[in-house]
Structure formats: structure tokens, C-alpha cells
Amino acid sequence: MVKLLMARKKEYNENEVVEKAMQLFWCNGYETTSMQMLEKEMGINKFSIYASFGNKHGLFIESLKCYKLKVSVILEKFKNATNGVADIKKFFYDSVAADFKGSTQKGCFITNT
């Protein structure tokens, strides 16, 4: 009799945990953010983090992709703008007002991390 092993279904939403990791990296920086901090903030264990993202660096790369996706919406809107100075102002207002799920983070994710 052959016993098949089936992979366990993830009990978390990958996009949600990456968002949480992004916020933590944004607040603390890459070097200061520990695996224990990530585990606590994301609400998943280290095994799940390693299984899904490989390591802390892999998770950070996914966090960068998450940030890029959010920022690209603002950039795409600006790219398609046709109202000159008014659109430049709108771009800066949109950049400042960007909602990252109610985050209180200040500054650029890239610069802060």
C-alpha cells in the first residue's frame, strides 16, 4: 500500500501576511526586524515563513513587490495625466495621502528599510 502525503493547506492569506511584514520592515528597517518579530506580527510560525518565502530576505523581496504594486497605482495615474501642473500637484497629494491600510508609517518604504 502506497501512502500519499498531501501538502497542508495554508491557513493564512499570503497577501495579508506580506502586508504585515511590509509594515514591520517599514517601521523597524530590514536589519532590526527579527524572525521572531515577523512571526509575532504575521501570526504564523517560522516554519510557515520559511516554507512560503524561503527566508527573511525572500519575505523582504515579497514586501518590496507589495509596496511596488501599491505605489505603481499612483505612478500609473500620473503617467496617464494630461493636466500639466494640476496633475503634478495631484501626484504629490496622492503620494502623501497614500493609504497603506491605515498605516501610520512616514516616509518611503525603500528609504526606511
N, C-alpha and C positions, 0 to 999 in steps of 0.2 A: 504494500500500500504506500503510495506516494502522498506525502503531506505537503500541500502548497502553503507557503507563507504569503500572506497578503499584507501589503503596506497599510499601516494605520492611516486612517483619515485624519487630516489636520483638524484640530478642534479650535482653530483660531483663523481669523481673516488676515491673510498675509499683508494686504494693503494697510489695514489698521495697525498692525504691529510695526510695520515700516514707518508709518506716520509717527508713532510714539517714539521710535528710535531716532527719527529725524529731529524731533523736538528735543530729545535728550542730548544728542550731539550738538545741536544748535546752542543749547543753554550752557553746556559744560566743555565743549570742544572735543575733538577726537581723542587726544591723549588722556584727558582726565576721565573720560567716560569708561567705566569698567564693565566687564561682562556681568558682574553682579548687579550693577545699576541697570543695565539693559534688561536683564532677566526680570528684575522687580518692576520696572516701568512697563515693559511689554506684556507682562503677565504670563510669560511662557518660560519653560526651563531651558537651561543651556543646551541640552541635547537637541531640542527643537530648533534653537537658534543655529547651532552648527549644522543640523540636518537640512535646514532651509536655505541658509546663507553661506555656509562654509566656515566662516569665522567673522570676527569683528570687522575686518576690512571689507569683506563681502557684504555685510549688513550696511556698512557706511556707503558703499557704492550704490546699493539699492536706495538708501536715504538720499543720495545725490540725485538719482534718477527721479525720485518722488518730488524733490524740490524743483528740478528742471521742468517737470511736467506742469507744476503749478505756476512757475514763472513764465513758461512758454505761452500760456494763455494771454498774459498781459503783453508779451512781446509780439505775438501774432496780431493782436488787436492794433498795436501801434504800427506794425508793418503794413497793415491794410488801411491805415488812416489817410485821409485826404484833406484835412482842415488845417494844415500848417501849424502855427503856433498854438492854437487851441488844442490840437491833438498832442503836442509836446507837453503842454500843461497837464492834460488828461492822463498821459502816460506816467508822469511823476506822481500825480494824485493817486492813480491806481496802484502804483508801486508802493507808496506809503501805506495805503489802505488795504493792501493785500490781506485777505483773511485766510490764515492757516489754522482753521478750526478753532477760532477764538484764542489763538496763541498770544502770549504777551511778549514774544521774542522781539528783540530790537536788532536792527542791523541785518546784514546779509549772511545767510547760512554759510556760504563759502568762506567769507572773511572770518566769521565767528569760530568756525571749526578749524 
